[in-house]
Amino acid sequence: MSDESDKANEERRAKLVKAGVAVGIGSAAIVAALLYASKVKKKPRA
């Protein structure tokens, strides 16, 4: 019985870790996109 619950806990933890990594990568991509957009907007006035 405890073997099954341990396995379920490991699978749940693995899913949570994957979700956390995905959120981290996604938020980093959003920050990079926002920084790039603000950089491109500022054109020097002639």
N, C-alpha and C positions, 0 to 999 in steps of 0.2 A: 504493500500500500504506500509506504513512504517513498519507494522507488518511483512510483507513478507521479506522486506529487512533486518530487524533486525534479523529474523530467519536465513536468508542466511548468514549474517555476523557471527552469533554465530556458525553455522555449519562450516564455513570457518575457524574461529578461532580455533575451536576444532580440525579440521584436521591439522592445522599448529602446534598446541601444541603437538599433537600425533607424528607428523613428527619430531619435535624438540627433543622430548623425545627419539624417536627411534635413531636419529642421535647421541645423547649424549650417549646412552647405547652402540651403535655400536662402537663409538670412544673409549669409556672406555675399551671395550672388546679387541679392536686392541692394545691399549697401554698395557694392561695386557698380551696379547699374546707376544708382542715384549719384554717386560721385562722378561717374563718366558723364552723365547727363548735365550735371551742373558745370562741369569743365567745358563741355562742348558749347553750352549756351553763352558763356562769357567770351564774346568775340571782341577783339580790340577795336575801338572806334577810330576811324580815320578822318 
